[in-house]
Amino acid sequence: MTNSSSADRAVPPLTPDAAPDSAPRIPLLAPEAMNPAQRKVYDAVVSGPRGAMVGPLRAAIHSPDLAEKWQQFGAVLRYQTTLGARLNELAILITARHFDAQFEWHVHVQAARKAGLPEPIIEALRLAQRPVGMNDDESMIFDYCDQLHRTHFVSDASHRRVRERFGTVGVVELTALIGYYAMVAMTLNAHQLPLPEGVSSPMPTREALARQIDQRP
């Protein structure tokens, strides 16, 4: 086995800007094309709070057992945590921004607005900035999510703030929420699942934002 230099081994990152094809990489099944196990999961999803099968479940449905557990897990984290809708959606938007997950952002920015997350906070997140004017709850959720995404760890201080405010249940739920929506983002990006027809990318990629900074005089 021969050795190679680190430069030879380096692989440039494949960002959404550089993705070779915008078409989905896997088949997206219409309901009439589903087998009975898939259709059972589909019917459960569309009759529930989501109201439609969109985004990552369109990939997971290829494995009905996975899709069934996925939609149940996601429903608990999205609709039943002790954090409440506004802080849930804040954590989800931070995750979507971290992964450049355009579909995830498109869906959840609407939910965030409905839940009352202020527009200046949403816009700062869209531009990968730390929002100003956050209240204490929003600030501690932002710090927790941001640290976990950037460093894969959370400081003692950030963990303690969330735990003291929302209890052990709250900090456990928040961590699970971040992990679940990271999985959602990875699924959307890996399979190139598309935005709805006629919807353009709602946020610039992190690479594009970095280029803008580099080009400033």
N, C-alpha and C positions, 0 to 999 in steps of 0.2 A: 504494500500500500504506500503510495507516494504522498509526500507532504506538499502542501500548497500554501502560498502566502495568504494572509488574512484578506488582502485585496482581492485575490482570486476567489476566495470563498464568499465574499460579500455579495449579497443579492439585494438589488434595489427594492424598496417596498412597493407592493402593488396597491395603489390607492384607487379610490373610485374614479379619479380623473384618468388613471392609466388602465382601467379595466378594459380587456379586449372586446367585450361584447356586453351590451346592456340587456340582452334578452335573458330570461330566467334560464338557469342551467339545468333545471329538472322540470318534468311535466307538472303542470298545475291542473289538477283534476276538476272537471265539472261534476256536479252532484250526480248526474245521470251516468257518469263513467265510474262511479265508486262501487266497490263491492259491499256486501251487507255490513261488514264490520266497520268499514270506513263511513258508510252512510249513517250508521248508528251514532258515531261520534259527531259527524256533521250536524245531524238533527239536534243533538244535545247542545251544540255550540250556538246554533242560530236561534234556538228557543230560549237561550239564557240571556244574561245581561249584555253580552257582546252584540247579539242580534245578527251577526254575520261571521262567516269564516274568512278572515283576511290575514295577511302577513305571515308569520312563521307557522301558523297552524296549517297553512296550505302546503308547507313542506312536511310537517310532522304527520299529516294524514296518510302519507305513504306507509307509515307504521302505525296502525290503528291503536295498538296498546300504548305506544308512546304518546300519540295524540290525545288519548283519553286522559292519561295522567297529566300531561302537559296542560290541557285546558282546565283541569280541576285545580292544579297547583297555581296556575296563573290567576284563576278567578279568586282564590283565597287571598293572594298577595295584592291584587289590584283593588278588590272591592271589600275586603274584610279585615284589614289590618287596623291596629289601634292608632295608627298615625293620622288617619283621616285623608281625604282625597287630595287636598291641596299639597300636603307634604309628600304624599305618595308620588304625585305627578311631578313635583320638583325633583325628587330622586330619579325618576324615570327620564326626565329631560336631561339631567346631568349625564346619565348613562348613555342616552342616545347621542348626545354631543360628543362624548368621549370616543365613541365608536364610529362617528360619521354615519349613523344609521338613519338615513333619510326617511324611510317609511315609519320607523318608530317615532321619530320626531313629528312627522306629519299627523299621525294619529293622536299622539299624546299632548301636543301643543293645544289642540282643540279641547281635550279633557282638562288640561291645566287652566285654560282660560275659564272654562265652565266652573271649575272648582275655586276660582277667585285668585289665582296666582297673578300678581301684578305684572302688567305688560313690560315695564322697564327691566324686571328680573328676567323675564322670558327673552327679551332682546339681548341682554348681556350674555345669557347662556348660549344663545344662537351664535354669538360672535366669540365664544370660548373665553369669556371674561368673567371675573368674579363680580357678581352684581353688587351694587351699592344700595344702601337703604333697606337691607333685609332685616326682619325682626329676629329676635333671639332664636326662635324655633327654626326659621329658614336658614340662619347662619350656621347653626350646629349641624343641620342636615347637609348643607352644602359642604362643610368641612369634612364631615365623615365620608360622604360619597367621593369627594375630590381626592382625599388621601388614599382611599381604598383603590380607586382606579389608577392613580398615578404611581403609588408606591407598593400596592398590593398589601398594605398594612394600614392600621389605624393607630394613632398615638394614644397614650393613656388618657391624655386630657380630653381628646375628642370622644373617645369611648365613654368616659365618665360623664361628660356633659349629656350625651344622648341617654345613657342609662339612668342618670338621676332625673332627667326630665320625663322620660317615657317608660321607665322601668326596664327590667330584664326582657320582658316580652317585646317591648318596643324596639330595643336594640337588636334583638334576634330577628324580628320581622324586617327591620330595615336592611340588615345584612342579606337576608334571603331575597328581599325585593331587588337589591342591586345585582345580586348574582343571577337571579332569574332574567332580568331585563338585559344583562350582559349576554346571556345565552340567546335571548331573542335577537339582539343586535348581530351577534355572530352568525346566526342562522340566516337572517335577512341578507347580510353582506356576502356570506360564502356562496349562497345559491342565487344571488343577484335577483331577489324577489322584487318585482317592480312596484313603483308608486301607482296609484290609480291613474287611469287614462286621463290625460289633460293636465295632470299635476306636475309641476316642475320641482326640482330639488329645493327644499325650503331653507337649507342652510349651506354656506360654503364649507368645503372640506377643511380640516385642520391644516392640511398641506397648503391649500390656497391662502388661508389666513397667514400662515408663516411666510409665504412668498410676499404677501402685501407688506408685512413688517420689514422684511429684508430689503424691499425696494424703496422704503421711505428714505428721503434725503437726510 
